[in-house]
């Protein structure tokens, strides 16, 4: 591992010598793999473009996040600027372990799912270019080694293959269940996410972040390492459960069209996004933050409500406001 780290440092130094002019475009591509980006784009897909695609992307994203958290705890690898002051940290919002790269993994999962669903060659080419540039940006910005990115790509590709291979039989199996049974399946899977996350955390019981990592992060002007924070697991688990509730409920009502005039699609997105922001920011301000059962439960509830709103609450409101009609076509919810 030390050899990989040393060679990785040398490689990143070479990349960063390409010039400061690359910082802004690399930050842009890095943003395409960020949580905030997906928070804005996923509802757009689901409400106003193609809900079947939106559902696939949402589920593979939350699954990828859990898998990535487990991988980070298993490897417990540093970020480049934690171990070398010769590396500039041009992306300051990372506190978790470095390997595997979540941005690289999610890029393959999400953009790969988009390309696989659309099934067009030019979309595959575009998606592969975006996947590469997201991974490259993480190295250039000094937040990931090359092996972090490569392993992230590999895990994302494996997850993408599993989703594409088993989506249809799993969907057919679920379609035969009642709404209550579908919701229960979602709840069980969300509990599995939590158990797996805590199981991975137990691998690092008593772990202490090396002082040199903390001091180097401080020198770089970034957030300090906090690699054992389990909040990401509860975010993913809650989101999955909320999406399961919303999707099962709205499907039981006959589905909702994601198609329609551009004006109605735009209004849907604006109204729905207001609801997301109210839940995301409002509950974020109300619910206390910390460590312990009650804090994790509140986070789970917060993201369950967000997932429910996106998958069920907002589409129901769209029908009531006559912004969407009921439909069970290919691009319906």
Long-range contacts (C-beta under 8 A, 24 or more apart in sequence): 1-77, 4-145, 4-147, 5-77, 5-78, 5-83, 5-145, 8-80, 8-145, 8-146, 8-147, 9-80, 9-83, 9-84, 9-86, 9-87, 9-145, 11-139, 11-145, 11-146, 12-80, 12-87, 12-139, 12-140, 12-142, 12-145, 13-86, 13-87, 15-139, 15-140, 16-87, 16-88, 16-140, 16-142, 18-140, 22-140, 23-90, 23-141, 26-90, 26-136, 26-137, 26-140, 26-141, 27-90, 27-91, 27-137, 27-141, 29-130, 29-133, 29-134, 29-136, 29-137, 30-91, 30-103, 30-134, 30-137, 30-138, 30-141, 32-107, 32-130, 32-134, 33-102, 33-103, 33-104, 33-106, 33-107, 33-110, 33-134, 34-103, 38-106, 38-110, 39-276, 39-280, 40-273, 42-310, 43-269, 43-272, 43-273, 43-276, 43-310, 43-314, 44-269, 46-258, 46-310, 46-311, 46-333, 47-258, 47-265, 47-268, 47-269, 47-272, 47-310, 47-314, 47-315, 47-318, 48-258, 48-265, 48-266, 48-268, 48-269, 49-258, 49-265, 49-331, 50-117, 50-258, 50-330, 50-331, 51-256, 51-258, 51-315, 51-331, 51-332, 51-333, 52-117, 52-330, 52-331, 52-332, 53-113, 53-114, 53-117, 53-118, 54-258, 55-243, 55-247, 55-311, 55-333, 56-113, 56-117, 56-163, 56-167, 57-110, 57-113, 57-114, 58-239, 58-243, 58-307, 58-310, 58-311, 59-163, 59-240, 59-243, 60-109, 60-110, 60-113, 60-159, 60-160, 60-163, 61-106, 61-109, 61-110, 62-193, 62-236, 62-237, 62-239, 62-240, 62-243, 63-109, 63-159, 63-163, 63-236, 63-240, 64-102, 64-105, 64-106, 64-109, 64-110, 64-155, 64-156, 64-159, 65-102, 65-106, 65-232, 65-235, 65-236, 66-193, 66-196, 66-197, 66-233, 66-236, 66-237, 67-105, 67-155, 67-159, 68-100, 68-102, 68-105, 68-106, 68-152, 68-155, 69-96, 69-197, 69-200, 69-232, 69-233, 69-236, 70-196, 70-197, 70-200, 71-99, 71-100, 71-151, 71-155, 72-96, 72-97, 72-98, 72-99, 72-100, 72-102, 72-227, 73-97, 73-200, 73-201, 73-203, 73-204, 73-227, 73-228, 74-200, 74-203, 75-99, 75-100, 76-204, 76-207, 76-227, 77-145, 77-148, 78-210, 78-213, 79-142, 79-143, 79-144, 79-217, 79-225, 80-142, 80-143, 80-144, 80-145, 81-142, 81-143, 81-216, 81-217, 81-220, 81-222, 82-212, 82-213, 82-216, 82-217, 82-225, 83-212, 83-213, 83-216, 84-216, 85-216, 85-219, 85-220, 87-142, 87-220, 88-142, 88-220, 89-141, 89-142, 89-143, 89-217, 89-220, 89-221, 89-222, 90-140, 90-141, 90-142, 91-138, 91-141, 91-142, 91-143, 92-220, 92-221, 92-222, 92-223, 93-222, 93-223, 94-143, 94-222, 94-223, 95-223, 95-224, 95-225, 95-226, 95-227, 95-229, 96-225, 96-226, 96-227, 96-229, 96-232, 97-227, 98-143, 98-144, 98-145, 98-148, 99-144, 99-145, 99-147, 99-148, 99-151, 99-152, 100-148, 100-149, 100-151, 100-152, 100-154, 100-155, 101-135, 101-138, 101-144, 101-148, 101-149, 101-151, 101-152, 102-152, 103-134, 103-135, 103-137, 103-138, 103-144, 103-152, 104-131, 104-134, 104-135, 104-138, 104-144, 104-148, 104-149, 104-150, 104-152, 104-153, 104-156, 105-152, 105-153, 105-155, 105-156, 105-159, 106-156, 107-131, 107-134, 107-135, 107-153, 107-156, 108-152, 108-153, 108-156, 108-157, 108-159, 108-160, 109-156, 109-159, 109-160, 109-163, 112-156, 112-157, 112-160, 113-160, 113-163, 113-164, 116-160, 116-164, 179-248, 179-249, 179-251, 179-252, 182-244, 182-247, 182-248, 183-244, 183-245, 183-248, 183-249, 185-244, 186-240, 186-241, 186-243, 186-244, 186-245, 186-248, 187-241, 187-244, 189-240, 189-244, 190-237, 190-238, 190-240, 190-241, 190-244, 191-237, 193-233, 193-236, 193-237, 193-240, 194-233, 194-234, 194-237, 197-230, 197-232, 197-233, 197-234, 197-237, 198-230, 198-233, 201-228, 201-230, 204-228, 230-296, 231-296, 231-299, 234-296, 234-299, 234-300, 234-303, 235-299, 235-303, 236-303, 237-300, 237-303, 238-299, 238-300, 238-301, 238-302, 238-303, 238-304, 238-306, 238-307, 239-303, 239-304, 239-306, 239-307, 240-307, 241-300, 241-304, 241-307, 242-303, 242-304, 242-305, 242-306, 242-307, 242-308, 242-309, 242-310, 242-311, 243-307, 243-308, 243-310, 243-311, 244-307, 244-311, 245-304, 245-307, 245-308, 245-311, 245-312, 246-307, 246-308, 246-309, 246-310, 246-311, 246-312, 246-313, 246-315, 247-311, 247-312, 247-333, 248-312, 249-312, 249-316, 250-311, 250-312, 250-315, 250-316, 250-333, 251-333, 253-316, 253-326, 254-326, 254-327, 254-328, 255-326, 255-327, 255-328, 255-329, 255-332, 255-333, 256-315, 256-316, 256-318, 256-319, 256-324, 256-325, 256-326, 256-327, 256-332, 256-333, 257-324, 257-325, 257-326, 257-327, 257-329, 257-331, 257-332, 257-333, 258-324, 258-331, 258-332, 258-333, 259-327, 259-329, 259-331, 259-332, 260-323, 260-324, 260-325, 264-323, 264-324, 267-323, 268-314, 268-318, 268-323, 268-324, 271-314, 271-317, 271-318, 271-321, 271-323, 272-309, 272-310, 272-314, 272-317, 272-318, 275-309, 275-313, 275-314, 275-317, 276-306, 276-309, 276-310, 279-305, 279-306, 279-309, 280-306
